Amino acid sequence: MKARLFNSVRQAFPRFLLGLVGIWCSLGPIVLSNASRSASPEVRTVFFLLLLVCYAVVIVFCLRSRWDALKGLLWETMLAMCFMIIGLLINELTGIFIAFKDKLVIVYAFVGFFMAELIKPKLSIKALDKFRRKQTAYPIRPATEGERSEEASSVGLTTQNELAKEVASLSSRLAESQRTLAEHEKEQRRLMNTQA
């Protein structure tokens, strides 16, 4: 059980960080515009730099994975926001930690990802991840004309050899069946002659 908890935390943390980066990229301009009214110039500069760093991380991440990671980023951002909203709703319904509920929003996101990893069926996910890693590690490349002709000739030779063996086997069975049939006919004639 300890190993499963540790693995769940280990797998939930990168998803949690990805969700936070996505939330900051989507809500960062709103926070920046709200902070510009009431915050000092230093705080506005820090918010602006954090927003630029998040955008740079997202762009580099997407460029390295040929923009396939953008779908994962959007999915994790959506999940993180859902977990935060669910946590805030539970907080409001139960009345627990009302005094500092705003500071617990990040904890709600992490707990949501942790619970999602904890209840996820591991075997099927591991098999799918292994297959996906294998497919992305070795992308399918089109065969060249030379490879196609080599494959066709090797398949043709293998098929011809198998067919020749099968024809030889069938012809020997046919010859044996004809001998057996001739023997049975000869035996039947002999029996007819003895009865007559």
Buried (B, 14 or more C-beta within 10 A) or exposed (E): EEEEEEEBBEBBBEBBBBBBBBBBBBEBEEBBEEBEEEBEEEEBEEBBEBBEEBBEBBEEBBEEBEEEBBEBBEBBBBBBBBBBBBBBEEBEEEEEEEEEBEEBBBEBBBBBBBEBBBEEEEEEEEEEEEEEEEEEEEEEEEEEEEEEEEEEEEEEEEEEEEEEEEEEEEEEEEEEEEEEEEEEEEEEEEEEEEEE
